């Protein structure tokens, strides 16, 4: 069985490292970047099975990033988990923009794993 790849975009190196280490512990492959702009370039090289996006990226709004992914036919089917410490109203906007799931920071490892497993086991 081919190992599924999760792509993480988070501007905070410590958070990025912790999330990728956790994902690898779940049995998935993890690639990452701190830059939303670089993420778009990397997506042109390899398409992951799932994207985890911290909405606090500095270069572009997380909502804009999600909409860009959803507007590109080659990427539109990639499940996206958005994460942030935002309010409930903003959470609805994130889902409306095209995220498949939302994790409010701080979240538990169990919640992260359950969300990833659910999205990766769903038929595309």
C-alpha positions as CSV (number, residue, x, y, z in Angstrom):
1,X,0.0,0.0,0.0
2,X,1.3,3.5,-0.9
3,X,1.8,5.8,2.0
4,X,-0.4,8.9,1.7
5,X,1.2,12.3,1.7
6,X,0.0,15.3,3.8
7,X,1.3,18.8,2.9
8,X,1.4,21.3,5.8
9,X,1.6,25.0,5.4
10,X,2.4,26.9,8.6
11,X,4.4,30.1,9.1
12,X,5.6,29.0,12.6
13,X,8.6,26.6,12.3
14,X,8.0,25.0,15.8
15,X,4.4,24.3,15.0
16,X,5.3,23.0,11.6
17,X,7.8,20.6,13.0
18,X,5.5,19.3,15.7
19,X,2.6,18.8,13.3
20,X,4.8,16.9,10.7
21,X,6.4,14.7,13.4
22,X,2.9,13.9,14.7
23,X,1.6,13.1,11.2
24,X,4.6,10.8,10.5
25,X,3.7,9.0,13.8
26,X,0.2,8.4,12.3
27,X,1.9,6.6,9.4
28,X,1.6,9.3,6.8
29,X,4.3,11.0,4.8
30,X,4.6,14.7,5.5
31,X,6.0,17.5,3.4
32,X,5.8,21.2,4.4
33,X,6.6,24.8,3.9
34,X,6.3,28.0,5.9
35,X,5.2,30.0,2.8
36,X,1.8,30.0,1.1
37,X,3.4,31.3,-2.0
38,X,6.0,28.5,-2.0
39,X,3.2,26.0,-1.3
40,X,1.5,26.9,-4.5
41,X,4.7,26.3,-6.4
42,X,5.3,23.0,-4.7
43,X,1.8,21.8,-5.4
44,X,2.7,22.2,-9.1
45,X,5.5,19.5,-8.6
46,X,3.6,17.0,-6.5
47,X,-0.1,16.7,-5.5
48,X,-0.6,15.6,-1.9
49,X,-3.5,13.5,-0.6
50,X,-4.4,16.2,1.9
51,X,-3.4,19.8,2.9
52,X,-3.3,21.2,6.4
53,X,-3.2,25.0,6.3
54,X,-2.6,27.4,9.2
55,X,-4.7,30.4,8.3
56,X,-2.2,32.7,9.9
57,X,0.2,32.7,6.9
58,X,1.7,36.2,6.4
59,X,1.9,36.4,2.6
60,X,-1.6,35.8,1.7
61,X,-4.9,35.2,3.4
62,X,-5.7,31.6,4.2
63,X,-9.1,32.1,2.6
64,X,-7.5,33.3,-0.6
65,X,-5.2,30.3,-0.5
66,X,-8.1,27.9,-0.1
67,X,-10.1,29.6,-2.9
68,X,-7.0,29.3,-5.2
69,X,-6.8,25.6,-4.5
70,X,-10.5,25.1,-5.2
71,X,-10.4,27.1,-8.4
72,X,-7.6,24.9,-10.0
73,X,-9.1,21.7,-11.5
74,X,-6.0,19.7,-10.8
75,X,-6.1,20.7,-7.1
76,X,-9.8,21.1,-6.4
77,X,-10.3,17.6,-5.1
78,X,-7.5,17.8,-2.4
79,X,-9.1,17.8,1.0
80,X,-8.1,20.8,3.1
81,X,-7.9,21.0,6.9
82,X,-7.7,24.7,8.0
83,X,-6.4,25.5,11.5
84,X,-6.6,28.7,13.4
85,X,-7.5,30.3,16.7
86,X,-10.3,32.3,15.0
87,X,-13.9,32.9,16.1
88,X,-17.0,30.8,15.2
89,X,-18.1,33.4,12.6
90,X,-14.7,33.1,10.8
91,X,-14.9,29.3,11.0
92,X,-18.1,29.4,8.9
93,X,-16.3,31.6,6.3
94,X,-13.4,29.1,6.2
95,X,-15.7,26.2,5.4
96,X,-17.7,28.3,2.9
97,X,-14.4,29.1,1.1
98,X,-13.8,25.4,0.6
99,X,-12.0,23.9,3.6
100,X,-13.2,20.3,4.3
101,X,-12.6,20.6,8.0
102,X,-11.5,23.1,10.6
103,X,-9.4,22.6,13.7
104,X,-9.5,25.4,16.3
105,X,-6.2,25.9,18.1
106,X,-5.2,24.4,20.4
107,X,-6.5,21.0,19.3
108,X,-5.6,17.5,20.5
109,X,-3.5,15.0,18.7
110,X,-6.5,12.7,18.8
111,X,-8.7,15.3,17.0
112,X,-6.0,15.9,14.4
113,X,-5.7,12.1,13.7
114,X,-9.5,11.6,13.6
115,X,-9.9,14.5,11.1
116,X,-7.1,13.3,8.9
117,X,-8.2,9.7,8.9
118,X,-11.8,10.7,8.2
119,X,-10.9,12.8,5.2
120,X,-8.4,10.3,3.8
121,X,-10.8,7.4,4.1
122,X,-13.7,9.4,2.3
123,X,-14.2,8.6,-1.3
124,X,-12.9,11.5,-3.5
